[in-house]
């Protein structure tokens, strides 16, 4: 009887030690992840450690998008696969904002084709953010702005025309820019 009680007591102590070790590891991981998020919020670039919480990848994606490092921010999308919907929507919103900034820079440099492509990509990112979080007012406003800059509707006469009979496209989609000869 004493041996059985002693064996159960030893098992209980081992289970308590294992639980304490596991809890300590989780606390350490959370502290590491929180430190990485704080560093990114402070403006220091930190690479998310392997197995980090999706919040770290989200913070790094926002860091990259704000600094117009869009390809690096988009590369973090797989790390956000397990993130809550709100974090993924914020990610797409940030990518859309970075694309819009790049589109505005292209407009100011009078690179109309590049601006149109970038704004179309921004619209796609805003639509994805709205698909995940339909009540996001900022994404709605930015999508509306992008849609005013570059139209989605087909131009008159281009729907069913053959490519040979279609007139050459001389007009731009961007408002406020010259639209051809006087």
N, CA and C atoms as an extended XYZ file, in Angstrom:
546
Properties=species:S:1:pos:R:3:atomname:S:1:resname:S:1:resid:I:1 pbc="F F F"
N         0.815       -1.188        0.000 N   UNK     1
C         0.000        0.000        0.000 CA  UNK     1
C         0.863        1.258        0.000 C   UNK     1
N         1.907        1.263        0.819 N   UNK     2
C         2.779        2.424        0.880 CA  UNK     2
C         3.505        2.646       -0.452 C   UNK     2
N         3.896        1.558       -1.102 N   UNK     3
C         4.582        1.674       -2.386 CA  UNK     3
C         3.645        2.276       -3.434 C   UNK     3
N         2.415        1.900       -3.427 N   UNK     4
C         1.438        2.432       -4.390 CA  UNK     4
C         1.210        3.921       -4.142 C   UNK     4
N         1.101        4.313       -2.891 N   UNK     5
C         0.906        5.718       -2.546 CA  UNK     5
C         2.154        6.516       -2.941 C   UNK     5
N         3.335        5.932       -2.658 N   UNK     6
C         4.574        6.611       -3.021 CA  UNK     6
C         4.684        6.755       -4.543 C   UNK     6
N         4.316        5.723       -5.298 N   UNK     7
C         4.367        5.770       -6.763 CA  UNK     7
C         3.395        6.819       -7.297 C   UNK     7
N         2.194        6.876       -6.752 N   UNK     8
C         1.226        7.890       -7.178 CA  UNK     8
C         1.711        9.292       -6.838 C   UNK     8
N         2.317        9.459       -5.691 N   UNK     9
C         2.863       10.750       -5.291 CA  UNK     9
C         3.990       11.171       -6.239 C   UNK     9
N         4.859       10.219       -6.606 N   UNK    10
C         5.947       10.533       -7.557 CA  UNK    10
C         5.371       10.915       -8.917 C   UNK    10
N         4.366       10.199       -9.400 N   UNK    11
C         3.722       10.534      -10.669 CA  UNK    11
C         3.084       11.916      -10.609 C   UNK    11
N         2.465       12.210       -9.498 N   UNK    12
C         1.832       13.526       -9.357 CA  UNK    12
C         2.883       14.637       -9.383 C   UNK    12
N         4.000       14.428       -8.714 N   UNK    13
C         5.077       15.418       -8.692 CA  UNK    13
C         5.674       15.578      -10.090 C   UNK    13
N         5.883       14.469      -10.822 N   UNK    14
C         6.407       14.546      -12.185 CA  UNK    14
C         5.434       15.276      -13.103 C   UNK    14
N         4.146       15.004      -12.972 N   UNK    15
C         3.142       15.690      -13.789 CA  UNK    15
C         3.131       17.185      -13.468 C   UNK    15
N         3.250       17.536      -12.204 N   UNK    16
C         3.284       18.945      -11.813 CA  UNK    16
C         4.531       19.631      -12.366 C   UNK    16
N         5.673       18.956      -12.334 N   UNK    17
C         6.900       19.528      -12.892 CA  UNK    17
C         6.785       19.696      -14.409 C   UNK    17
N         6.214       18.707      -15.088 N   UNK    18
C         6.034       18.808      -16.538 CA  UNK    18
C         5.086       19.956      -16.876 C   UNK    18
N         4.010       20.082      -16.117 N   UNK    19
C         3.067       21.183      -16.341 CA  UNK    19
C         3.713       22.534      -16.088 C   UNK    19
N         4.521       22.621      -15.049 N   UNK    20
C         5.217       23.863      -14.747 CA  UNK    20
C         6.220       24.207      -15.846 C   UNK    20
N         6.925       23.202      -16.342 N   UNK    21
C         7.873       23.428      -17.434 CA  UNK    21
C         7.166       23.891      -18.709 C   UNK    21
N         6.054       23.243      -19.028 N   UNK    22
C         5.292       23.635      -20.224 CA  UNK    22
C         4.762       25.062      -20.082 C   UNK    22
N         4.234       25.381      -18.917 N   UNK    23
C         3.719       26.731      -18.668 CA  UNK    23
C         4.848       27.758      -18.761 C   UNK    23
N         6.007       27.445      -18.218 N   UNK    24
C         7.155       28.352      -18.301 CA  UNK    24
C         7.592       28.578      -19.737 C   UNK    24
N         7.575       27.528      -20.540 N   UNK    25
C         7.931       27.655      -21.953 CA  UNK    25
C         6.941       28.559      -22.672 C   UNK    25
N         5.665       28.403      -22.409 N   UNK    26
C         4.636       29.240      -23.036 CA  UNK    26
C         4.791       30.702      -22.621 C   UNK    26
N         5.090       30.950      -21.366 N   UNK    27
C         5.295       32.322      -20.881 CA  UNK    27
C         6.513       32.932      -21.573 C   UNK    27
N         7.584       32.156      -21.703 N   UNK    28
C         8.777       32.646      -22.386 CA  UNK    28
C         8.474       32.961      -23.852 C   UNK    28
N         7.726       32.095      -24.550 N   UNK    29
C         7.381       32.340      -25.949 CA  UNK    29
C         6.529       33.598      -26.089 C   UNK    29
N         5.576       33.768      -25.186 N   UNK    30
C         4.726       34.965      -25.240 CA  UNK    30
C         5.550       36.224      -25.000 C   UNK    30
N         6.477       36.173      -24.061 N   UNK    31
C         7.332       37.331      -23.795 CA  UNK    31
C         8.213       37.635      -25.013 C   UNK    31
N         8.739       36.607      -25.665 N   UNK    32
C         9.543       36.795      -26.866 CA  UNK    32
C         8.712       37.423      -27.977 C   UNK    32
N         7.492       36.907      -28.190 N   UNK    33
C         6.616       37.440      -29.233 CA  UNK    33
C         6.198       38.875      -28.932 C   UNK    33
N         5.871       39.163      -27.685 N   UNK    34
C         5.498       40.527      -27.312 CA  UNK    34
C         6.664       41.489      -27.487 C   UNK    34
N         7.868       41.028      -27.190 N   UNK    35
C         9.049       41.864      -27.403 CA  UNK    35
C         9.263       42.173      -28.876 C   UNK    35
N         9.019       41.177      -29.736 N   UNK    36
C         9.163       41.403      -31.174 CA  UNK    36
C         8.122       42.401      -31.672 C   UNK    36
N         6.892       42.284      -31.194 N   UNK    37
C         5.837       43.224      -31.604 CA  UNK    37
C         6.172       44.633      -31.125 C   UNK    37
N         6.657       44.761      -29.891 N   UNK    38
C         7.037       46.079      -29.375 CA  UNK    38
C         8.188       46.678      -30.179 C   UNK    38
N         9.160       45.857      -30.554 N   UNK    39
C        10.287       46.354      -31.341 CA  UNK    39
C         9.815       46.833      -32.713 C   UNK    39
N         8.923       46.094      -33.344 N   UNK    40
C         8.400       46.511      -34.644 CA  UNK    40
C         7.582       47.787      -34.523 C   UNK    40
N         6.812       47.909      -33.458 N   UNK    41
C         6.032       49.128      -33.249 CA  UNK    41
C         6.934       50.327      -32.988 C   UNK    41
N         8.112       50.080      -32.423 N   UNK    42
C         9.067       51.156      -32.154 CA  UNK    42
C         9.901       51.508      -33.383 C   UNK    42
N         9.741       50.765      -34.473 N   UNK    43
C        10.452       51.088      -35.699 CA  UNK    43
C        11.708       50.285      -35.937 C   UNK    43
N        11.926       49.235      -35.170 N   UNK    44
C        13.089       48.374      -35.375 CA  UNK    44
C        12.626       47.106      -36.080 C   UNK    44
N        13.323       46.727      -37.141 N   UNK    45
C        12.958       45.541      -37.899 CA  UNK    45
C        13.390       44.287      -37.149 C   UNK    45
N        12.459       43.383      -36.950 N   UNK    46
C        12.708       42.127      -36.260 CA  UNK    46
C        12.119       41.012      -37.112 C   UNK    46
N        12.894       39.989      -37.367 N   UNK    47
C        12.405       38.828      -38.104 CA  UNK    47
C        11.646       37.937      -37.125 C   UNK    47
N        10.396       37.560      -37.460 N   UNK    48
C         9.647       36.698      -36.535 CA  UNK    48
C        10.333       35.357      -36.350 C   UNK    48
N        10.479       34.914      -35.119 N   UNK    49
C        11.110       33.614      -34.881 CA  UNK    49
C        10.200       32.483      -35.361 C   UNK    49
N        10.788       31.329      -35.598 N   UNK    50
C        10.002       30.172      -36.029 CA  UNK    50
C         8.990       29.807      -34.947 C   UNK    50
N         7.782       29.526      -35.369 N   UNK    51
C         6.731       29.150      -34.430 CA  UNK    51
C         6.145       30.312      -33.665 C   UNK    51
N         6.384       31.528      -34.139 N   UNK    52
C         5.875       32.706      -33.443 CA  UNK    52
C         4.372       32.836      -33.650 C   UNK    52
N         3.760       33.577      -32.788 N   UNK    53
C         2.338       33.871      -32.870 CA  UNK    53
C         2.059       34.661      -34.148 C   UNK    53
N         0.889       34.483      -34.784 N   UNK    54
C         0.581       35.245      -35.998 CA  UNK    54
C         0.586       36.759      -35.789 C   UNK    54
N         0.437       37.214      -34.545 N   UNK    55
C         0.489       38.652      -34.273 CA  UNK    55
C         1.847       39.251      -34.626 C   UNK    55
N         2.902       38.453      -34.507 N   UNK    56
C         4.243       38.939      -34.838 CA  UNK    56
C         4.365       39.116      -36.354 C   UNK    56
N         3.871       38.141      -37.107 N   UNK    57
C         3.891       38.264      -38.570 CA  UNK    57
C         3.031       39.439      -39.015 C   UNK    57
N         1.906       39.649      -38.347 N   UNK    58
C         1.029       40.784      -38.655 CA  UNK    58
C         1.758       42.099      -38.402 C   UNK    58
N         2.423       42.208      -37.266 N   UNK    59
C         3.150       43.437      -36.941 CA  UNK    59
C         4.276       43.683      -37.937 C   UNK    59
N         4.966       42.630      -38.350 N   UNK    60
C         6.050       42.813      -39.322 CA  UNK    60
C         5.490       43.183      -40.690 C   UNK    60
N         4.352       42.613      -41.064 N   UNK    61
C         3.739       42.970      -42.347 CA  UNK    61
C         3.334       44.441      -42.353 C   UNK    61
N         2.782       44.923      -41.252 N   UNK    62
C         2.428       46.342      -41.161 CA  UNK    62
C         3.680       47.210      -41.205 C   UNK    62
N         4.740       46.766      -40.543 N   UNK    63
C         6.016       47.484      -40.567 CA  UNK    63
C         6.530       47.592      -42.001 C   UNK    63
N         6.501       46.490      -42.728 N   UNK    64
C         6.991       46.477      -44.113 CA  UNK    64
C         6.099       47.306      -45.027 C   UNK    64
N         4.797       47.185      -44.876 N   UNK    65
C         3.868       47.922      -45.742 CA  UNK    65
C         4.005       49.426      -45.514 C   UNK    65
N         4.183       49.836      -44.287 N   UNK    66
C         4.305       51.261      -44.003 CA  UNK    66
C         5.573       51.838      -44.616 C   UNK    66
N         6.591       51.003      -44.770 N   UNK    67
C         7.859       51.457      -45.348 CA  UNK    67
C         7.942       51.153      -46.843 C   UNK    67
N         6.809       50.850      -47.461 N   UNK    68
C         6.682       50.586      -48.900 CA  UNK    68
C         7.564       49.428      -49.355 C   UNK    68
N         7.741       48.460      -48.507 N   UNK    69
C         8.442       47.226      -48.858 CA  UNK    69
C         7.368       46.160      -49.086 C   UNK    69
N         6.582       46.374      -50.139 N   UNK    70
C         5.379       45.592      -50.386 CA  UNK    70
C         5.677       44.119      -50.657 C   UNK    70
N         6.644       43.772      -51.492 N   UNK    71
C         6.891       42.334      -51.719 CA  UNK    71
C         7.245       41.577      -50.439 C   UNK    71
N         8.012       42.221      -49.560 N   UNK    72
C         8.361       41.574      -48.294 CA  UNK    72
C         7.139       41.423      -47.398 C   UNK    72
N         6.247       42.409      -47.427 N   UNK    73
C         5.021       42.325      -46.635 CA  UNK    73
C         4.109       41.238      -47.169 C   UNK    73
N         4.009       41.124      -48.487 N   UNK    74
C         3.152       40.101      -49.075 CA  UNK    74
C         3.697       38.703      -48.836 C   UNK    74
N         5.002       38.583      -48.668 N   UNK    75
C         5.593       37.272      -48.398 CA  UNK    75
C         5.185       36.739      -47.030 C   UNK    75
N         4.688       37.588      -46.157 N   UNK    76
C         4.274       37.165      -44.820 CA  UNK    76
C         2.833       36.665      -44.778 C   UNK    76
N         2.134       36.678      -45.895 N   UNK    77
C         0.731       36.244      -45.927 CA  UNK    77
C         0.545       34.804      -45.436 C   UNK    77
N         1.399       33.840      -45.822 N   UNK    78
C         1.191       32.478      -45.307 CA  UNK    78
C         1.308       32.386      -43.783 C   UNK    78
N         2.105       33.228      -43.169 N   UNK    79
C         2.240       33.194      -41.713 CA  UNK    79
C         0.984       33.688      -41.020 C   UNK    79
N         0.121       34.386      -41.762 N   UNK    80
C        -1.122       34.891      -41.190 CA  UNK    80
C        -2.305       33.958      -41.432 C   UNK    80
N        -2.046       32.787      -41.969 N   UNK    81
C        -3.145       31.869      -42.303 CA  UNK    81
C        -3.955       31.485      -41.068 C   UNK    81
N        -3.323       31.315      -39.939 N   UNK    82
C        -4.029       30.928      -38.722 CA  UNK    82
C        -4.438       32.103      -37.852 C   UNK    82
N        -4.261       33.309      -38.348 N   UNK    83
C        -4.566       34.510      -37.562 CA  UNK    83
C        -6.065       34.774      -37.554 C   UNK    83
N        -6.530       35.518      -36.566 N   UNK    84
C        -7.947       35.912      -36.563 CA  UNK    84
C        -8.286       36.762      -37.789 C   UNK    84
N        -9.546       36.794      -38.130 N   UNK    85
C       -10.008       37.492      -39.332 CA  UNK    85
C        -9.671       38.977      -39.268 C   UNK    85
N        -9.752       39.584      -38.109 N   UNK    86
C        -9.468       41.014      -38.005 CA  UNK    86
C        -8.014       41.323      -38.357 C   UNK    86
N        -7.091       40.453      -37.947 N   UNK    87
C        -5.681       40.677      -38.283 CA  UNK    87
C        -5.447       40.522      -39.775 C   UNK    87
N        -6.091       39.532      -40.388 N   UNK    88
C        -5.919       39.352      -41.832 CA  UNK    88
C        -6.537       40.511      -42.605 C   UNK    88
N        -7.661       41.032      -42.122 N   UNK    89
C        -8.277       42.184      -42.791 CA  UNK    89
C        -7.380       43.418      -42.671 C   UNK    89
N        -6.796       43.646      -41.502 N   UNK    90
C        -5.864       44.758      -41.332 CA  UNK    90
C        -4.643       44.600      -42.238 C   UNK    90
N        -4.190       43.372      -42.417 N   UNK    91
C        -3.051       43.100      -43.304 CA  UNK    91
C        -3.393       43.536      -44.729 C   UNK    91
N        -4.544       43.127      -45.241 N   UNK    92
C        -4.926       43.488      -46.608 CA  UNK    92
C        -5.158       44.992      -46.739 C   UNK    92
N        -5.703       45.604      -45.707 N   UNK    93
C        -5.897       47.053      -45.714 CA  UNK    93
C        -4.549       47.775      -45.795 C   UNK    93
N        -3.557       47.303      -45.039 N   UNK    94
C        -2.228       47.922      -45.059 CA  UNK    94
C        -1.560       47.739      -46.421 C   UNK    94
N        -1.735       46.572      -47.028 N   UNK    95
C        -1.180       46.342      -48.361 CA  UNK    95
C        -1.852       47.281      -49.363 C   UNK    95
N        -3.165       47.442      -49.252 N   UNK    96
C        -3.880       48.364      -50.134 CA  UNK    96
C        -3.392       49.788      -49.975 C   UNK    96
N        -3.160       50.218      -48.740 N   UNK    97
C        -2.655       51.572      -48.511 CA  UNK    97
C        -1.265       51.757      -49.119 C   UNK    97
N        -0.410       50.751      -48.983 N   UNK    98
C         0.931       50.849      -49.566 CA  UNK    98
C         0.843       50.924      -51.088 C   UNK    98
N        -0.045       50.154      -51.669 N   UNK    99
C        -0.231       50.201      -53.126 CA  UNK    99
C        -0.776       51.568      -53.566 C   UNK    99
N        -1.700       52.127      -52.785 N   UNK   100
C        -2.241       53.451      -53.126 CA  UNK   100
C        -1.145       54.509      -53.056 C   UNK   100
N        -0.294       54.461      -52.024 N   UNK   101
C         0.804       55.418      -51.935 CA  UNK   101
C         1.717       55.297      -53.148 C   UNK   101
N         2.003       54.066      -53.544 N   UNK   102
C         2.844       53.864      -54.725 CA  UNK   102
C         2.132       54.372      -55.976 C   UNK   102
N         0.820       54.201      -56.031 N   UNK   103
C         0.063       54.716      -57.164 CA  UNK   103
C         0.084       56.231      -57.217 C   UNK   103
N        -0.056       56.888      -56.081 N   UNK   104
C         0.003       58.350      -56.039 CA  UNK   104
C         1.386       58.855      -56.456 C   UNK   104
N         2.448       58.159      -56.016 N   UNK   105
C         3.797       58.548      -56.434 CA  UNK   105
C         3.959       58.404      -57.943 C   UNK   105
N         3.381       57.353      -58.510 N   UNK   106
C         3.460       57.164      -59.962 CA  UNK   106
C         2.661       58.232      -60.698 C   UNK   106
N         1.523       58.652      -60.126 N   UNK   107
C         0.729       59.723      -60.742 CA  UNK   107
C         1.529       61.018      -60.743 C   UNK   107
N         2.170       61.330      -59.616 N   UNK   108
C         2.957       62.558      -59.534 CA  UNK   108
C         4.138       62.537      -60.500 C   UNK   108
N         4.669       61.343      -60.790 N   UNK   109
C         5.779       61.227      -61.734 CA  UNK   109
C         5.276       61.073      -63.168 C   UNK   109
N         3.950       61.149      -63.355 N   UNK   110
C         3.308       61.059      -64.667 CA  UNK   110
C         3.558       59.712      -65.351 C   UNK   110
N         3.606       58.636      -64.548 N   UNK   111
C         3.691       57.275      -65.068 CA  UNK   111
C         2.299       56.662      -64.935 C   UNK   111
N         1.435       56.961      -65.906 N   UNK   112
C         0.016       56.648      -65.817 CA  UNK   112
C        -0.244       55.147      -65.828 C   UNK   112
N         0.426       54.412      -66.694 N   UNK   113
C         0.187       52.969      -66.772 CA  UNK   113
C         0.588       52.269      -65.473 C   UNK   113
N         1.708       52.659      -64.917 N   UNK   114
C         2.154       52.080      -63.649 CA  UNK   114
C         1.180       52.437      -62.535 C   UNK   114
N         0.711       53.674      -62.526 N   UNK   115
C        -0.242       54.104      -61.497 CA  UNK   115
C        -1.539       53.320      -61.601 C   UNK   115
N        -2.024       53.105      -62.809 N   UNK   116
C        -3.261       52.352      -62.996 CA  UNK   116
C        -3.107       50.934      -62.463 C   UNK   116
N        -1.999       50.292      -62.760 N   UNK   117
C        -1.775       48.931      -62.281 CA  UNK   117
C        -1.697       48.884      -60.752 C   UNK   117
N        -0.990       49.824      -60.165 N   UNK   118
C        -0.848       49.824      -58.700 CA  UNK   118
C        -2.175       50.107      -58.000 C   UNK   118
N        -2.952       50.994      -58.563 N   UNK   119
C        -4.244       51.310      -57.945 CA  UNK   119
C        -5.208       50.136      -58.111 C   UNK   119
N        -5.130       49.427      -59.221 N   UNK   120
C        -5.949       48.223      -59.376 CA  UNK   120
C        -5.573       47.164      -58.348 C   UNK   120
N        -4.289       47.029      -58.064 N   UNK   121
C        -3.857       46.103      -57.016 CA  UNK   121
C        -4.340       46.569      -55.643 C   UNK   121
N        -4.338       47.872      -55.412 N   UNK   122
C        -4.854       48.406      -54.145 CA  UNK   122
C        -6.338       48.102      -54.009 C   UNK   122
N        -7.083       48.250      -55.098 N   UNK   123
C        -8.511       47.939      -55.056 CA  UNK   123
C        -8.742       46.474      -54.706 C   UNK   123
N        -7.935       45.595      -55.260 N   UNK   124
C        -8.072       44.167      -54.943 CA  UNK   124
C        -7.791       43.909      -53.461 C   UNK   124
N        -6.802       44.582      -52.912 N   UNK   125
C        -6.485       44.405      -51.489 CA  UNK   125
C        -7.608       44.953      -50.612 C   UNK   125
N        -8.172       46.102      -50.979 N   UNK   126
C        -9.291       46.651      -50.199 CA  UNK   126
C       -10.507       45.741      -50.272 C   UNK   126
N       -10.759       45.174      -51.447 N   UNK   127
C       -11.896       44.255      -51.578 CA  UNK   127
C       -11.699       43.016      -50.704 C   UNK   127
N       -10.477       42.526      -50.645 N   UNK   128
C       -10.202       41.368      -49.790 CA  UNK   128
C       -10.392       41.729      -48.318 C   UNK   128
N        -9.965       42.913      -47.925 N   UNK   129
C       -10.172       43.357      -46.542 CA  UNK   129
C       -11.662       43.474      -46.239 C   UNK   129
N       -12.420       43.994      -47.185 N   UNK   130
C       -13.867       44.124      -46.974 CA  UNK   130
C       -14.572       42.775      -47.011 C   UNK   130
N       -14.027       41.820      -47.747 N   UNK   131
C       -14.618       40.487      -47.749 CA  UNK   131
C       -14.481       39.851      -46.364 C   UNK   131
N       -13.357       40.116      -45.710 N   UNK   132
C       -13.122       39.546      -44.386 CA  UNK   132
C       -13.820       40.331      -43.282 C   UNK   132
N       -13.906       41.630      -43.454 N   UNK   133
C       -14.497       42.494      -42.434 CA  UNK   133
C       -15.369       43.538      -43.141 C   UNK   133
N       -16.622       43.186      -43.472 N   UNK   134
C       -17.470       44.052      -44.292 CA  UNK   134
C       -17.792       45.411      -43.674 C   UNK   134
N       -17.670       45.574      -42.388 N   UNK   135
C       -18.035       46.842      -41.756 CA  UNK   135
C       -16.839       47.780      -41.553 C   UNK   135
N       -15.732       47.517      -42.211 N   UNK   136
C       -14.538       48.354      -42.078 CA  UNK   136
C       -14.733       49.644      -42.887 C   UNK   136
N       -15.017       50.722      -42.189 N   UNK   137
C       -15.326       51.997      -42.827 CA  UNK   137
C       -14.129       52.542      -43.605 C   UNK   137
N       -12.940       52.447      -43.038 N   UNK   138
C       -11.746       52.979      -43.706 CA  UNK   138
C       -11.475       52.253      -45.022 C   UNK   138
N       -11.646       50.936      -45.031 N   UNK   139
C       -11.432       50.187      -46.271 CA  UNK   139
C       -12.474       50.578      -47.317 C   UNK   139
N       -13.702       50.834      -46.877 N   UNK   140
C       -14.744       51.267      -47.821 CA  UNK   140
C       -14.397       52.616      -48.439 C   UNK   140
N       -13.948       53.542      -47.610 N   UNK   141
C       -13.596       54.874      -48.104 CA  UNK   141
C       -12.410       54.801      -49.060 C   UNK   141
N       -11.398       54.029      -48.696 N   UNK   142
C       -10.221       53.928      -49.559 CA  UNK   142
C       -10.540       53.207      -50.868 C   UNK   142
N       -11.415       52.195      -50.802 N   UNK   143
C       -11.835       51.531      -52.036 CA  UNK   143
C       -12.598       52.506      -52.923 C   UNK   143
N       -13.449       53.322      -52.326 N   UNK   144
C       -14.181       54.317      -53.107 CA  UNK   144
C       -13.225       55.306      -53.766 C   UNK   144
N       -12.221       55.749      -53.036 N   UNK   145
C       -11.224       56.659      -53.596 CA  UNK   145
C       -10.475       55.999      -54.751 C   UNK   145
N       -10.072       54.759      -54.566 N   UNK   146
C        -9.354       54.052      -55.623 CA  UNK   146
C       -10.252       53.845      -56.840 C   UNK   146
N       -11.524       53.579      -56.610 N   UNK   147
C       -12.435       53.380      -57.731 CA  UNK   147
C       -12.687       54.685      -58.478 C   UNK   147
N       -12.599       55.792      -57.796 N   UNK   148
C       -12.734       57.088      -58.477 CA  UNK   148
C       -11.482       57.412      -59.290 C   UNK   148
N       -10.335       56.935      -58.833 N   UNK   149
C        -9.098       57.175      -59.572 CA  UNK   149
C        -9.031       56.339      -60.847 C   UNK   149
N        -9.368       55.057      -60.729 N   UNK   150
C        -9.319       54.149      -61.876 CA  UNK   150
C       -10.638       53.401      -61.938 C   UNK   150
N       -11.351       53.585      -63.019 N   UNK   151
C       -12.663       52.968      -63.170 CA  UNK   151
C       -12.540       51.467      -63.397 C   UNK   151
N       -13.578       50.738      -62.944 N   UNK   152
C       -13.669       49.306      -63.189 CA  UNK   152
C       -14.550       48.996      -64.387 C   UNK   152
N       -15.394       49.932      -64.748 N   UNK   153
C       -16.353       49.681      -65.808 CA  UNK   153
C       -15.662       49.651      -67.167 C   UNK   153
N       -16.143       48.790      -68.067 N   UNK   154
C       -15.545       48.796      -69.413 CA  UNK   154
C       -15.941       50.059      -70.152 C   UNK   154
N       -15.110       50.503      -71.050 N   UNK   155
C       -15.386       51.710      -71.820 CA  UNK   155
C       -16.393       51.401      -72.909 C   UNK   155
N       -17.094       52.425      -73.353 N   UNK   156
C       -18.096       52.256      -74.399 CA  UNK   156
C       -17.452       51.726      -75.664 C   UNK   156
N       -18.109       50.735      -76.264 N   UNK   157
C       -17.664       50.209      -77.534 CA  UNK   157
C       -16.564       49.173      -77.446 C   UNK   157
N       -16.110       48.802      -76.267 N   UNK   158
C       -15.030       47.829      -76.169 CA  UNK   158
C       -15.523       46.447      -75.790 C   UNK   158
N       -16.786       46.300      -75.439 N   UNK   159
C       -17.265       45.005      -74.978 CA  UNK   159
C       -17.294       43.962      -76.082 C   UNK   159
N       -17.917       44.302      -77.221 N   UNK   160
C       -18.091       43.301      -78.245 CA  UNK   160
C       -17.281       43.557      -79.493 C   UNK   160
N       -16.493       44.598      -79.533 N   UNK   161
C       -15.729       44.927      -80.731 CA  UNK   161
C       -14.621       43.907      -80.964 C   UNK   161
N       -14.348       43.706      -82.219 N   UNK   162
C       -13.211       42.871      -82.593 CA  UNK   162
C       -11.938       43.677      -82.356 C   UNK   162
N       -10.836       43.023      -82.062 N   UNK   163
C        -9.590       43.768      -81.820 CA  UNK   163
C        -9.151       44.619      -83.004 C   UNK   163
N        -9.474       44.199      -84.238 N   UNK   164
C        -9.046       44.970      -85.405 CA  UNK   164
C        -9.856       46.253      -85.553 C   UNK   164
N       -11.131       46.227      -85.141 N   UNK   165
C       -11.994       47.384      -85.335 CA  UNK   165
C       -12.010       48.307      -84.125 C   UNK   165
N       -11.432       47.882      -83.039 N   UNK   166
C       -11.424       48.691      -81.823 CA  UNK   166
C       -10.482       49.879      -82.022 C   UNK   166
N       -10.941       51.089      -81.705 N   UNK   167
C       -10.055       52.245      -81.862 CA  UNK   167
C        -8.897       52.178      -80.872 C   UNK   167
N        -7.799       52.814      -81.253 N   UNK   168
C        -6.635       52.826      -80.379 CA  UNK   168
C        -6.959       53.610      -79.116 C   UNK   168
N        -6.512       53.104      -77.983 N   UNK   169
C        -6.812       53.713      -76.693 CA  UNK   169
C        -5.848       54.869      -76.456 C   UNK   169
N        -6.367       56.096      -76.517 N   UNK   170
C        -5.540       57.270      -76.300 CA  UNK   170
C        -5.879       57.985      -75.002 C   UNK   170
N        -6.918       57.553      -74.312 N   UNK   171
C        -7.390       58.230      -73.111 CA  UNK   171
C        -6.892       57.513      -71.876 C   UNK   171
N        -6.699       58.250      -70.850 N   UNK   172
C        -6.282       57.679      -69.583 CA  UNK   172
C        -7.487       57.471      -68.679 C   UNK   172
N        -7.366       56.586      -67.721 N   UNK   173
C        -8.425       56.352      -66.744 CA  UNK   173
C        -8.315       57.303      -65.557 C   UNK   173
N        -7.200       57.955      -65.405 N   UNK   174
C        -6.979       58.791      -64.226 CA  UNK   174
C        -7.597       60.187      -64.456 C   UNK   174
N        -8.492       60.619      -63.567 N   UNK   175
C        -9.076       61.952      -63.731 CA  UNK   175
C        -8.056       63.034      -63.450 C   UNK   175
N        -8.238       64.166      -64.124 N   UNK   176
C        -7.367       65.298      -63.885 CA  UNK   176
C        -6.108       65.277      -64.716 C   UNK   176
N        -5.891       64.225      -65.493 N   UNK   177
C        -4.722       64.159      -66.361 CA  UNK   177
C        -5.170       64.437      -67.792 C   UNK   177
N        -4.294       64.972      -68.629 N   UNK   178
C        -4.680       65.277      -70.013 CA  UNK   178
C        -5.252       64.043      -70.703 C   UNK   178
N        -6.308       64.273      -71.490 N   UNK   179
C        -6.996       63.172      -72.129 CA  UNK   179
C        -6.852       63.200      -73.639 C   UNK   179
N        -5.822       63.772      -74.175 N   UNK   180
C        -5.611       63.743      -75.613 CA  UNK   180
C        -5.455       65.133      -76.178 C   UNK   180
N        -5.610       65.228      -77.457 N   UNK   181
C        -5.442       66.501      -78.144 CA  UNK   181
C        -6.610       67.440      -77.828 C   UNK   181
N        -6.405       68.771      -77.943 N   UNK   182
C        -7.478       69.742      -77.627 CA  UNK   182
C        -8.599       69.704      -78.642 C   UNK   182
